[in-house]
């Protein structure tokens, strides 16, 4: 068995692993994938990913569900994330409203 850092040009070899749906959205500048191989077969893998995490979404109760404030905030946050070079961000939901919002924007 050998352990090595899998170069980005070989990430497609991760088909059939837990990283199969993850590697296409990873930025090689911020992700590293360690694999264990036996002969030419990947038998284990794990990813180390630096990511942008967005947290603490809040809108004053008088301005919720009115569209404009959320849209302006969304634009500001996506602009900032892109400025940092992020193509994907991570977040979580503690309420059903936020879960629906995350799903609405593709999360």
Secondary structure, 3 states (H helix, E strand, C coil): CEEEEECHHHHHHHCCCCCCCCHHHCCCCCEEEEEEEECCEEEEEEEEECCEECCCCCCCHHHCCCCHHHHHHHHHHHHHHHHCCCCCEECCCCCHHHHHHHHHCCC
